[in-house]
């Protein structure tokens, strides 16, 4: 994370996050680095569907049709975050951290990470094999940081 903050600082880029299943762990990880205030713009934890709809202005039909844990919802989250934050880089996370809540179609460990930089949007589908909640959350944060690092 230290290298990400340095890279963002050097390039004068701002970053914002919207998290669901990681519950603020990504924001906590960046703000634990000295100097993060130069690059970290804002973070939201939109854990419930209601929060996604009310705070991020996600069309409820996306959640009804595809579910909150879907590439469609992840994409809507990152696009709408970018409208709110005006940051150079925006990151969204939605998934199932377990140990409950998984199904055959959407198992525990399924996490989508969305990244928007300028007009480029990427959605990364992850299926973490561990069934431990904190391990899934940590693996998600690590993957998100790695993905952002590779884009800047």
N, C-alpha and C positions, 0 to 999 in steps of 0.2 A: 504494500500500500504506500509505503514511503516513496518508492520510485514513481508511482502514479501521481502522487501529489506534486513531486518535483517536476515531472514531465508537464503536467497541467499548468503549473506555475510558470515554467519556462515559456510555454506556448500561449500564456495568457488566456487559458480556456476555463470556463465555468462548467460545473457538473451538478446535476440534480438527480434525485432518485425517487421512485415510488415503489414501495415494497408491500407485499402481502405476506407470504409464508415465512419470510425472514424476519418479520416484525421489527425492523429497524437495525438489524445487525450490520447491514451494509453501511448505513449512515454512521453507526457507532464505530465501525472499522475506519472510515475515512476521518472522522472527527477525533480519533485517538492520535492522529498524526499532527505534530506541531506544524503550523503553517497552512492547515487545511482551510482556514477561514478565507484565504486568498482565492480558493478554487471551488469550495463547496457552497452552492447557492441555497438549496432547500431539499428537504426530504419529507415525504408523506408516507404514513403507514395506512393503507386503505385495506384493512383486513376483511371487512365485511363487504358483501355485494352492495349494500346500501351506501357505504363510504365510497366505493368505486363510482356509483351513480351520482351521488350528491357532490362529492369533492372533485372528482376528475371529470364529471359530466360524461361518463360512459353511457352510451345508449343501452337502456335496460334490455332491449331486444337481442343485443350481442350476448349478454349473460344468459338470457332465457334460451337462445338458440344453441350457443356453443359451450356455455359454462364459463365460470370465472377462471378456471384453469384450462386455457385454450390459447392457441397462437393468435386468434382473433382478438380476444380480450387483452392479451399482452401487448399487441400492436396498438390497440385503442388507448391503453394506459400510457404508453410511451409517447404517442402522438399528442394526447391531451396534456400530459405533463409538460411537454415542450412548449405548448401554447401558454401555460401558466407560468413556467419558470423562465422562459427566454434564455435558458442556459445553452451553451454550445453543444454539450453532450447530455443526453437524458437516458436514464436506465429504468426499466420496469422489471419487476419480478412477481410472478404468480405461480403457485404450485401447491403440492400436497406434501407437507413435511412429516405427516404421520404422528403417532403410530396408527391412528385411525383415519378413516375418510377415503381410503383408496377403493377403487373398483377394478374390474378386469380391464376396462377401457382406459381408466385413469388411475394407475397404481400409485401407491406411496412411493415418493422419490421422483415423480414427474414434475418437472419445474421448467417454466419458460422464462427466458431472459430476453428482454427487448432492449435494443440500443438504437438511439437516433442521434446521428451527427449530421448536421446540415440537412440535406434532403435524403440521406441514406438511412434506411431502417433495416436492421437485421433482427431476426427472431431466432434464438437458439433453443432448441428442444433438448432437455437433459433428462436422463432416466438414471438417477443415482441408485445404486444397488443396495446401499446400506438402508436399514429400516429405522435407524436411530434419528429422532427428530433433530437434535443439535448437529449431528453429523451431516444431515441433508442441508440444514441451514448454512453451516460453515462451508460445505462444498459448493453451494450456490454462490455465496459471496466470493469465494476464491475464483470460481469460473467467471463471474461477472467482472471482477477486477482484471483478470487475464484478458478477457475479450475487449474491454475498454482500452487496456494497454496496447493491444495489437492494432487498434484503430487510430491511435494518435501518434 
